Amino acid sequence: MPSPQDHQVLAGFLDSEAQRPLLGLLYGRRRIGKSTLLVEHTDQREGFYFEATRVQTPAQLDRLGAALGQHLGVGRIALDTWEEAIAQLLALGEAGPIPVVIDEFGHILEADRSVDSVLASAFGPGARRQGGSRARMVLCGSAIAVMRALTAGEAPLRGRAGMELVMQPDDFRTAAGRLDCHDLVLATRVYAVIGGVVGYATDMTNFDLPASTGDFDRWVAERVLSPASPLHDEATTLLAEDPTLAGPSNLLHHSILGAIANGSVTAGHIANRIGRQVSNLAPALNRLVDAGFVVRHADPLRQQRPLYALSDPYLQFHYAILERHRTALRARDQRQVWRDQLVVTYDSQVRGPVFEEQARTWVRRFADPATVGGPPDEVGPSAVSVGGSEHELDVVVAASGPVPSQREVLAMGEAKAGQTVTCDHLRRLEQARTALGPRAATAKLLLFGTSFADDLRHLGRADIELIDLDRLYAGT
């Protein structure tokens, strides 16, 4: 669902007072409300909206000519080249500012790789001398790597775009607002399945979300696990629709995503799991990062030790649950398979990792600096050696600094969903803080959980912050 900031940025671009045509880019993964946002603003300003399809260039130009002619009330306009088409679209702005939206621009580019050069010429200095258009053209797409490349490096459109709005799925707080109840335990469970993608909570689940925690098993079986559910194969569709990920390397991309979802979060562990050399894996891993499917977490404390995670809870659910148990889900009753086989896996390999990312999001976006010991300049997962064994830290907050090993540690934390957080968890954090030495001497200890032991709640120590669901979803 578009955020207020998304609306504000787009409105500012479309309503600019600049006496010239402007070009903007808007992109993000599918089903997060990009088209809804663009249609709303275009209709408000009586602009022109065109959604491209995956057809060859002559057919695309024919469709565009028909749509443009209908918009102008003059009948089909013959368009033989993209030079003619862009000229006609920019002419819409000769009477004043007007939105001109080309949605699914990646389909156009897939059929004709020269279109970005045509646009660069149309918005270049030479073209500006020839007319008085004030069109506000927006190119929209869902293939993130393709759209980002339009203005990267030496791309023709570099320096031509006055807006590059990257829309994101909703955060967990916004996603919780879609539930009819105020059960935050249910909210965390649902978020760990479908994340913050508005389309997954509406059309793709038949506008059916669980009404209570008791309704969750029914919902996940019917709306996600069922082979008849659109979500059952959504991840496969997402990768197939992205031209940077489809093709001969498609199986490798799926293998990497599956490895990460099932606990291999370093390049070395991913490579070992799928039987590849790290050097051979790097290009495919980078493509997944560029395409927005994988997040590379820089370690706040250790240099060149990135950790990888899937960017979306649904992807985590797909590769940990749906992909691994596809045969059983097709052959047996989905609710029985869920109860008998999948709940434990869901709690450990889906709900747990997703909750850890919720904790990091809370630190970055919602926590007061006083809560985490200062501005959260560097936030991410890390690890520290305690008694000869590596102790994983779900959340580390460090002060800014070029050398990770010398940064001051402001806070460190553990996030536990579905289990009671006890003084044992606190002792583990205390041991990690001691192992990090003087730079962590005053670090806050953050404990995120769905429930806490009474003796932990009654400690009353200034260096400890307990973040329960009420605080996670509404506090700072």
N, C-alpha and C positions, 0 to 999 in steps of 0.2 A: 504494500500500500504506500503510495507516495507520501513522504513526510512533509511537514510544513516548510522545511528548508528547500525541498525539491520544488514545491510550488513557487516559493519565493525566487529561487534562482532562475527558473524558467520564465516567470513573469517579468523579471528584471531584464532578461535578454529580449523577449518579444516586445516589450514596451520601451526599448531603448530609443533615445532621441537622436541617435546617429543618423546623419543624412546620407546614408549609403546602405547597400545590402550587407547583411551580416550572416555568417555561417556558424552554426553551433552543432555539437555532437551530444547525443544523449544515449547512454547504453547501460546495460546490466543484464543479469541472467533472466531467463524467461519467467513469465508468470508473476512478476513482482509489481505490475501496474504501470509500466512505461507507456503503453499505448493508451491506457485509460487517462493518464495524466495529459498526454499530448492531445488527445481528442477533446478533452474538456477545455483546455486553453485555446485550442484552434477554433472550436465552435463559439466560444465566448467572443472571439475577435473576428468571426466570419472569415476565417482563413481557409487554406486548402490542405487536405490530408490525403495522402496516397499510401497504401500498403502494398509493397512489392510482393511478388510470389516467385517461386523457384521455376522460372521459365527462361528461355533464351531471349536475347536482346530484342529481336523484332517483335516478339509477342509482348514483351514488357513495355516497349514503346507504344504499341497499339493499345494496351490497357491504360497506360498513362494518358495517351491522347484522348481516349474516351472519357476518362474521369475528369480531365481538365476541361474538355468541351462541355460536359454536363455542369461543371462548376460555373462556367461562364455563360451557360445557356445558349451556346452557338452550335451544338452538335460536335461530333467527333473531329478532333484536330489531328491532321496527319503529321507524324513525327518520324523522321527517317534516321536521325542520329541523336546522340546524347547532347551534342552541341546545340541542336535546335531545341531539344527538350528543356535544357537548363535555361536557355534564353527565354523560352515561353514562361517558365516558372518564375524567373526573376522579374519578368514584365508584370506579374501580378502586383508587384510593389510599387509601380509607377505613380499610383494615386495616394500612397501613404504606407505606413508600416502594416505588414500583414504576415501572419505565420504561413510558412510553406513547409509542410512536413513530409518527408519521405521515410516511411517506416520500413523495417526489415531491409535496410540498405545493403546488408551483406549479400542478399540474393542478387541484387544488381551487380555488385562488385564481382561476385562469383562468375557471372556470365560474361563480364567485360571488365578486365583489370585496368582499363584506361580511364574509367569514369572519374576516378579521383584526380587525374591530371586535367580532365575537362573542367572539373569544379575549381581546381586551383587556378586555371586560366580565367574562369568566369568571375572569380573573386579577387583577381590580381589587380595591380595598379593600372595596367593598360585598359582593362575592362571598365574600371571605375570612371574613366574619362568619357565613356560613351553614353552613359544614361543616368537617370535619376532614380533608379529603383531603391526602395526601402524595404525590400522583402527580407524577412527573417527566416532563413532556411535552416531547418533542423534535420539532421540525418540521425536516424535511430536504428539500433541493432542489438541483437542478443548475443552474438559471438564476440565476447569481450576482447579476445586477442586481436581479432580482425579490426574491430572499431578502434582499439587503442593504437594499432599500427598506422592508422590514417594520419596521425600527427607526430609519429615518432621518427627520430633520426633524420634521414634525408627524404622522408615521404613528401609527395607533392603538396599536401595540405598543411605541412608544418608551418605555423605562423599565420595561417589563414582563419582558424576557428577562434571565435570570441567567447565561446562557452564549451566546456567539456564536462558535462554532468554525468557522473557515474552513480547510478541508483543502486542501492543495496536492499537486501531483504530486511524486513522489520526486525528490530531487536526483540528480545524475549519479553520486555515489558509491554510493548505494543501488541505483540502476538497474544499475550494473555487476555487482552481486552476483547478478543473475539469470542471468548467463552461466555456462556450465559451465567455461569456461577462464578464465585470468587474463591474457588478452591485452588490455592497456589501449588499444592502437591500435584493436583491434576494438571495445572498449567505447565509444570516442569516435565511431566510425562508426555504430554501432547507435543510440547516444543521439541523434545528429544526425538520425535518421529517425523514431524513435518517442518520444524523450524519456523522461520518468519516469512515464508513465501506465501503471499496472500492467495494465490491460485490454488495452492494445496489445501487451504482451509475453506475454500468456497467451491468452485466448479468441480475440481478434481476429486472432491470427497462428497459430491452431491449436496453441498451446503449442510453437511451433517458432522457436527463435532460432539464429543461425549458430554452428556449432561451432568455427570458426576464421576467420582473415582470408580464407583461400582459399574459404570457404563463403559469404562475405558477398554476392557478386554473385548467387549462386543464391537466397539468402534474400530479398534486396530485390526481385528480379524476381518470385518466386512469391508472397511474402507481402504486398507493398505495391504494386508496379507493376501486377500483374495486375488486369484489370477484375473478376475473380471474387473479389478480396480485399475483405473488409469495410472495410479501411482505405482503399481506393481513393477512396471517396466520403464518408469520415468527416467531413471539414470541412463539406461541404454539409449533412450531417445535423445537425451540432452547431449551425449557425446556424439551421436550420429549427426546431429544438426549442426555441430561446430566443425567447419571445414579444416581447422587447424588440428583437430583430433581424430577425424574420420580417416578412413583409408587403411593402408597396410599396417600402421602402428596402433590401430584401434584396440587390438587384444592386449598389447603392452600397456596402454593407458588404463584399461580396466584392471589389469593385474596390479598395477601400482596403487590404484585407488583401493583395491581389496586388501593389499598388504598394509596400507596405512590404517584402514578401518579396523583391522584385526591386530593392531598393536605394534607394527613395525614403523617407527616414527623417525628414524634417522636414515640417511641415504645408504649407509652400510647395511643396516638391517633390512631395508626394502630390497636392496640388491640381492642379499642372501636368500631372502624369502622367495623371490621369483627367479633365482638362478642366473643373474646377470652381473657383469662387472659394473662398479659404480660409475666408471667413465662412460660406459655405454648407456647407462640409465639416465645420465644428466640431461640430455636433450629432451627426452620425453617428460621427465619430471618438471623441467622448466616450462614446457608447453602447458602442462596442467596448471602450474602456478599462474602463467600469463592468461590462461583462459578462465581463471577464477574458480577452479575446482579444488585446488589445493592451496593451503596457506603455509608459507614458510615463516616460522617463528624464529627470530633471532634470539639467541640465548643472552639474557641480560648480563650474565656473569662470565661466560666463556666465549672466546673468540672462535669464529669459524666452526661452530657446533650447532647449526640450525636444526630445529625439530619441525617435522611436517605434520599437518593435521588436515582433515577434510574441511572445506570451507562452509559446509552446510550440514545441519543435523540430519536432513533427509538422506544425504549421501552416506553418512555414517550408518544410518539404519539400513539402507539398501545393501551396502557391501558387507555389513556384519550379520544381517538377518536374512533379507530377501534372497540375495545372491547365493549364499551358502546353503540355504534350505529350500531352494526352488522346487526340487523334486518332491519332497514331503508335502509342501504347501499345495502342489497341484494334485497330489494323489489322495490326501486325507482332509478331514474337516479342519479348517484353518484355526478355529478357536481351540480345538483340542491340541493341535500342534503347538500353538502359542503357550497354552498352560503347561503342557508336558515337557517341551523342549526349549522354548525360546525365551521365557521370562528371565531366567538367570543370565543368559547371554545378553539380553537387552539391558539389564541392570548394570552389568560389568563392562560391556563393550560399546554401549550406546549412551545410556543415561549418564554413566560416570564421566566419559570424555566430554560429552556435551555440557554437563554441569560445570566441569573445570573451565570450559571456554566461557560459560556464563559468568563465572567468578572473575575471569580476566577482563571481560567486557565491563562488568560492574566497576572494577578498579579504574579502567581507562575512562569511562564515560560518566559514571554516576557518583563515585566516591568523593567525599570532601578531602582535600589534600591533608587536613589534620588527621583524618582517619588512617591514612597510609604513610604518614610521616613526612609528607612533602609532595611536590608536583610529581605525578607518575610519568616521568620522562621515558623510562624503559620498563616495559611490562612484558612478561612472557614466562614460559615454563623453564625450569633449569634442573640441575642436579648438583649434589655436593657429596663428597666422600665422608662418611661417618663410620668410624671403627673398621675401616678397610672395605666397606661395601658402599655402593652408590645409592644415595637417598634422593629419590625424585621429589621435586618441589613443583606443585601445580601452578603456583603464582609466585613470581618474584618481582618486586618493584625496586628499581635502582635509579639513582640520580644520573643525570646525563654525564657523559664522558666518553672520549674516543676509545679508550682501552677498557673492555669489559672487566678484565681481571682486577682493575683498580677502582671500579665504581663503588661508591658508597651504597650499601644495601639499606633501603628504607623500610621494606616490609617483605615478609614471605608468608606463604599460606598454603593450606590444604583445603580441598573441596571434596566433600563426601555426600553423595546423594543416596537416599534410601537406607542409610544406616545412622546410628546414633554416634555423634561426635563425642569423644570422651577425653579424659586427661591423658590417655595414652597417645592420642594424636597430638596433643599439646607438647608432650615430652619429646616426640620426634622432631617437632619444629624447634624446640629449645636446643636439642642436640645439633641440629643443622646450623642454627645461629652460632653456637659455640665453635663449630668446625670452621666457619667462615672467618673467624678471628675479629680483629678490631674494626674492620670496615662494616661489620654487621652488629656491633655491640649494642646499638640502640634501636635495632630494627623492630618494628611492630610485628606481632604474630597474628595472622588472620586465619580464622577458622570458619569456613563456609559449610553449612549443612541444612538438612531438612529437620533434624532434631538434635538436641544437645542434652548431655547428662546433667543432672541437677548440680553435682559438685563442681562441674566446670562453670556453670552459670553463676555460681556463688563465689568465685574466686575474687572478683572485683579488682583485678590488676590493670593498671593503666597501659601496659604494653600489649594487652590482648584485646582483639576485636572479634566478637562473635557476630557473624552475619547469617541470620536465619532467613527464611523465605520472605517474611514481611519486610525485612530490611533490604534484601536483595531486589525485591520488586518495587519497593516504594521509598526506601531510605537512602541515606548517604553515609 
